[in-house]
Amino acid sequence: MLKIGLVGCGYLGSRHLKHLCGIDDVELSGIWDSDPSTLAKSSSEFNVPAMRSLDDLIGRSDAIDIVTPTTTHCEIALKAVEAGLHLFVEKPVCATYSEGLELLEKADAAGVTIQVGHIERFNRAFRALGDLSIKPDFIEVHRLALWNPRGIDVAVVHDLMIHDLDLILALAQEFPADIYASGVSVVSKSIDIANARLEFASGLVANVTASRISLKKMRKFRMFGNNEYIALDLDKGTCEHVGFVDDEDDTPPGAEVIGELVTDDKPRILYLRPTIAEEGDSLKLQLEAFRDAITGGTAPPVTGRDGLMALKLAELIVEKIRER
């Protein structure tokens, strides 16, 4: 039985706690929070042991789940690594790239596993891409959120856009060669809305927009490739694949012919193929993946390096914005 301890029992931490209490082959070794009232409330609500200190929790655990403010990630994670514990760390992996690099180097030396909580990798819409083969040439992303004072201590790039930066890097399998970005502060002291254009050596271009001052919520991820277009709605969990073929008989299984497109005086068949992945709570799935990586001795789906590269890209985007 894998013993996992939870650090941080706030809004997101309580969601982690709920799932950790119900995952097979996992024993919740205890919880700890720097706020005594939050700790006591969570301990009572979920009937789990509250630890007197972080050191006590580390001493009773095989792994630690860190769901605390980003500025505390590195200090807590380094303590756990020194004790030889595996780590699940919510995104961003650390407050800065230099902190993240130090953490990864020490984790590698200690032989411990780090998984970073980029939850959109487990979104039903993104998981549906596993049934498709696509090499996008252009990616367009919009992530718009209603105003929420939680998380405004960092730029919207680190708070929201970093989700999509991780997805883009996972698809591209390379780091952008050129970065162009702009953004502004509107109601907070940090950047509240930002846009970045990422250009890759392979020719891929990604245009990413994130805002936390929108009047409506949107999480749309669109990809354009040769003779195809894929639209992910990360909010609804849907994936739609639109393609073109010369003959209706060539449409893939499960596709619906939705029209005809004339290009260079040649009619082509336009089809729509909804692609569906199995249902599942994204947060539970990523915690189960963390368990499986540790017990199976395999790399987690979102490695520490993945999280570090997303953080590095976020930092470079913020630098570009500030240069302007």
N, C-alpha and C positions, 0 to 999 in steps of 0.2 A: 504494500500500500504506500503510495507516494504521499509524503507529508508536505503540504503547501501552506505557508503562512501568508497572510494578507497584511500589507502595510498601506494604510489610508482607507478610511471608512466614510468618505464624503459621498457626494452624489453618484459619481461613477464607481467609487469603491464599493458602495452598497450593492450595485448591480453585479460586480465581480463576486462579492460575498454570496449573493443569492445562488449563483451558478456553481461556485466552488463547493457549496454545501450539497449539491446534487449530482456531481460528476462521478461516474463510476471509477473505482480504483484510486480515488483521491481522498485523503483524510485532511480536513482543515485543522492544522496544528494550533492555530490561534490567530488573533488579530491584534493590531496595534495602531494607534493614531496619536499624534502629538496633542490633540485636543481631548482632554479627559471626558468631557460631556458627550462628544461624538462617539468615543470609544465605548462608554457605558451604554449609550442608547443602542448601538449596533450589537453589542454583546447580549443585551437583554432581548432585543427583537429577534435575533437569529439563534439565540441560546448557544453561543459559542464562547470559548474561553478568551478573556481579554488579558493580554500580557502587560506586565508592569513596565517593560522597556523593549526597545528594538532588539537589544542583545538577548533578552529572554526568548523572544520570538525566533531569532536566528538559531539559538541553541536547541530549539525543539523541531526544527524544520529541515527538509531536504531541499526545498526550493522556496523562493519568495516571489510574491506577486506585488509589484510596486505600483500603487495608484495614488500618487501624491503630487503636489505641485511640481512642475518641471524643474524648478530651481533646486529641488531637494533630491532629484533622481540620482545624481552622481554620488553624493555622499552616502546615501543609503545603499546603493548598488555596490559600491566599493567595499563596504562593510560585509555584505553578503558574499561577495567574491572571495574576500580574504578568508572567510569561513568555509569556502568550497561549495557554496550553495548555487544552484541553478537559478536563473532569473527570468521572470516575465516583467517587462517594463512598458508602461503605457507610453504612447508617442507624445512628444518627441523623446527619443531615447535619453537625451540629456539636454541641458540648457544651451550648450555650445558644442561645436564640432570638436574643439580641443578636449573638452571633458569626455565626450563620447569616444574619442580615439584612445584616451587613457584607459577608459573602462574596458574597451574591447581588447586592448593589449594585455591587460591584467587578467581578463577572463580567459583569453587564449592560453596564457601561461599557466593558469590554474586548472584548465581543462573543463570549464563549466559552460553550460549552454545558456545563450541569451536569445529570447524571442521578444520582439518589439510589437506593441499593440496597434499595428496599422490594420484596423478592423475592416476596412473596405475590401481587403483581399478576400474576406470571407462573405462579402455581400453576395446575395443570391444572383444578382445581375452579373457581377464580375466572375463568379464561379461558372456561369453558363458559357463563358468564353472557352472553357476546356473542351467543349464539343465543336469548336470552330477553329479553322486555321486561317489566320489573318496576319498580314504584314502591313500595318497602317503606314501611309505616307503623310497623313495629316491628322492631328488630334485636336479636338475643340472641347474644352471643359468649362462648365459653369457651376460653381458651388456658391449658392446664395443662402444666407441664414437670417432669421429675425434677430433683432438686437437682444443680446443677453450679456449682462455685465460679467458673467463667469468667463474667464479666459482672456480678458482684455489687458492683462499684464504683459502679453506678448503680441507681436504683430499678427494680423490675420493670416499671413503666410505660414507662420508656425502653428497657428491655432486650427485653421481650416484647410488652406491650400496644400499643406504637407500631405494630406490624405491622397490627393490626386497626383502629387509629385511622386509619391511612392508607386502608385499604379502605373504611371508613365514610365518610370525607370524599370519596373518589372516587365513591361511590354517591350521596351526598347532594348533592354540588355546592354545599354551603354550610357555614358554620362554625356550631357549636352556639350557641344563644342563652343556654342555661343549663347549668351543669355541677354535678353533685353527686357526691361521691366519698368513699370511705373505704378504709383500708388499714392494714396493720401490718407491723412488722419481726418476724421469727420467729427466724431463725438468723444473719442478717447485720446489719450496721449500717444497711442501706438497707431500703426497703419491699419485702417479699418477696411479699405478696399484696395485690391491690388490686381494687376494683370501682368503676366509674364509670357514672353515668346521664347521658346526653347528650340534651338536648331542643333541637330545631331549630324555627325559625320556621315552617317548612312543616307542622309537626305530627309529623314523624318523631321517634321516641324510640329510643335505642340503649342497651342495657344490656351492659356489657363487663366481664368478669372475667379476670384474669390471675394466675397463681400459678407460682412456681418451686420449690415445696416439695410437689408432689403425688406420690402413689405411683403414678400412671399418667399417661400422656401423652394429651393431647387438644387438638385444634385444630378446633373446630366453630363454624360461622358460619351462623346461621339467620335468615331474613328472612320476615316476614309482611306480606302485602298484601291487597287486596280479592280475596276468593275464591281465594287462592293462598298457598302456603308453599314456600319453597325452602331446602333443607338442603345446605350445603357441608361436606364433611369435608376440610379442608385437609391433613390428615395422609395420608389415602388418595387424595386427588385426585379425589373424586367429587362430583357435583352431582345432586340429586334434586328434581324439580319436582312438587309435589302441588297439584291444583286441583279445582274443583267446576264442574260444568255441569248444566244442566237435563235434557239428553237425551244418551244414550250416543253418538248420531251426531255430537255436537258435540265429542267428545274430540279433542285435537290429534293429528297424525300421530306415531306411535311411542309413544303413551301406552297404558298398561294400566289397565283398570278394576279397581279394588281394593276397591270396596265401595259402599255407599249411605249417605247421611247425611240424616236427617230434620230439617229446620229449619222452624219455623212450620207443622208438619203437612204440609210439602211435601217429598217425597223428592228428593234431588239425587244425581247420580252423582259418585263420588270416583275420581280417576284419579292414576296415578303415571307420570311421564315422566322416565326417566334421561337426562341431557344430558351428552355426552362431548366434550371438546376433544381436539385432537391431542396425542399424547404428546410430551414434550420436557423436558429438564433445565431447571429454572427458572433456575438460575444462568447456564447457557449462553445461554438465551433473552434474559436481560436484558443480557448483555454484547454479544450480537449486535444488540440494539436500540440500544445505545449506539453501536456502530459505524455502524449505518444512519443514526442521527440526525446524526452528524458528516458522513459522506460525502454524505448526501442534503440536508443543510442544513435539517432539520426538527426540531421539538420532540421531545424524548425522551418515552417513555411516562410516566415519573415525573420531573417537572421539579424543579429546585431549589426552586421555590415550593411544590410538593407536599410535598417533604421538610420545608420550613420550617413549613408549616401543621400537619403531623403533630407536629413538635417543639413548636410553640407550644401545641397542645392537650395534649400530654404534660406540659408545664411547668405548665399551669393545673390539671390533675388533681392533680399532686403538691402544688401550693399548697393546693388544697381539702382534701387529706388532712392536711396539716400544720396547717391551721387547726382541724381537729377535735381 
